[in-house]
Amino acid sequence: MAYDEDLANRIRELIAGDPDVTEMNMFGGLAFLMGGNMAVAASGQGGLMVRVEPGETTGS
């Protein structure tokens, strides 16, 4: 399944101008990497996938 191109464009607008950002097809969607690490992705299953540092979560 292809990722949501409109969502990908919205992400691009938010991170535009950051020279450290690259795009890569990943997880059936389009991932945006910062410094080589996945930061956010337009999922191939619909929706947004965001990487969160483990210390910033309230795990169960």
N, C-alpha and C positions, 0 to 999 in steps of 0.2 A: 504494500500500500504506500502511496506517495504521501509525503508530508504536506501540511497545509501551507501553501505558498504565501497566503496573506499573513499568516502568523509569522512566518520566516521574515517577511518584509518588515513587520512591526518590530521584531527583535533587531533586525539590521538598523532600523532608525534609532533605536535606543542606544546601541553600542557603536554607532558610526563615529569615526574619528579616532578610535582606539587602535593604534598601530599593532598592538599585541594580539588582536583578535584574528582568528582564522576560522574558516568553515570546513566541515568535513561530513560526508555522508556516513552516518553511524546509526545503529539500532533501527534501521529502516526509516530513519528520518534525517534531519539536518541538524548537526551539532555545531555549536559555536564554542571554540576553544580560546581560552585566555592563558597565555604562557604555556601552551601545549596541553592544558587540562580542560576537560569538558566543563563548561559553566552552565550552559542552558541549551535546550534542543527543542525544535519543532518536531514532535513525535510523529512517527509514521502511523501510529494508532489513533491519532487525534490528541490534541492537547499539548501542554507544555511540560517539559521535564527540566527540573532545576537541580543542580548539585548544591548541597548544603553541607558545610563542615560538620562533622559528627558532634563536636562540642557545642554547636549552635542548635541542636535539636533536643527535644524532650522525648527520648525513646521510651518505649513501653516496657 
